[in-house]
Structure formats: structure tokens, C-alpha cells
Amino acid sequence: MKHKPLIIDCEGLSQKRIGELADELDLLFRDVAVRGESIIVQTALSKGHYEQAIETIERYGVRISPL
């Protein structure tokens, strides 16, 4: 199952926390890019990694949108 790329709106997080989230997501996706207060992720390593990423993103309390 192929998942759509996601854009994560990190408004309200410090740059340090955005970096920490990006680092965690980098272990789960092949492509992770930080753009100001947003993180764009593409190509999860597996379905399990995608599901783990959703849980991680929710833990940070930020919004997720399809790209």
C-alpha cells in the first residue's frame, strides 16, 4: 500500500522540537525535509513505519495534511 506524502504543520513548536521530530521521522521515511515551520515526508520505509510515524506526529500535537 502506497501512502501519500504528508505535510506536518509544526506551528507552535520551537525550532529545536521541529528538528527533534524531523530526526525521529528520518528513521521512518526515505525523504524528510524541514521547510520553516513545516516538515514534508515522503516514502515510508514500510506500512509499519508509516503507522509509527503517525503515532509519533500525534505525540508532538501537530497537524498532518496530505501533500
ChimeraX attribute file (.defattr): number of C-alpha atoms within 10 A of each C-alpha:
attribute: neighborCount
match mode: 1-to-1
recipient: residues
	/A:1	5
	/A:2	9
	/A:3	12
	/A:4	13
	/A:5	17
	/A:6	16
	/A:7	20
	/A:8	23
	/A:9	20
	/A:10	23
	/A:11	14
	/A:12	11
	/A:13	15
	/A:14	11
	/A:15	13
	/A:16	9
	/A:17	13
	/A:18	22
	/A:19	14
	/A:20	13
	/A:21	21
	/A:22	22
	/A:23	12
	/A:24	15
	/A:25	25
	/A:26	17
	/A:27	14
	/A:28	23
	/A:29	19
	/A:30	12
	/A:31	15
	/A:32	22
	/A:33	14
	/A:34	16
	/A:35	12
	/A:36	11
	/A:37	14
	/A:38	18
	/A:39	20
	/A:40	20
	/A:41	24
	/A:42	18
	/A:43	17
	/A:44	24
	/A:45	14
	/A:46	14
	/A:47	13
	/A:48	10
	/A:49	16
	/A:50	19
	/A:51	12
	/A:52	15
	/A:53	21
	/A:54	12
	/A:55	11
	/A:56	15
	/A:57	19
	/A:58	12
	/A:59	10
	/A:60	14
	/A:61	13
	/A:62	15
	/A:63	13
	/A:64	17
	/A:65	11
	/A:66	11
	/A:67	11
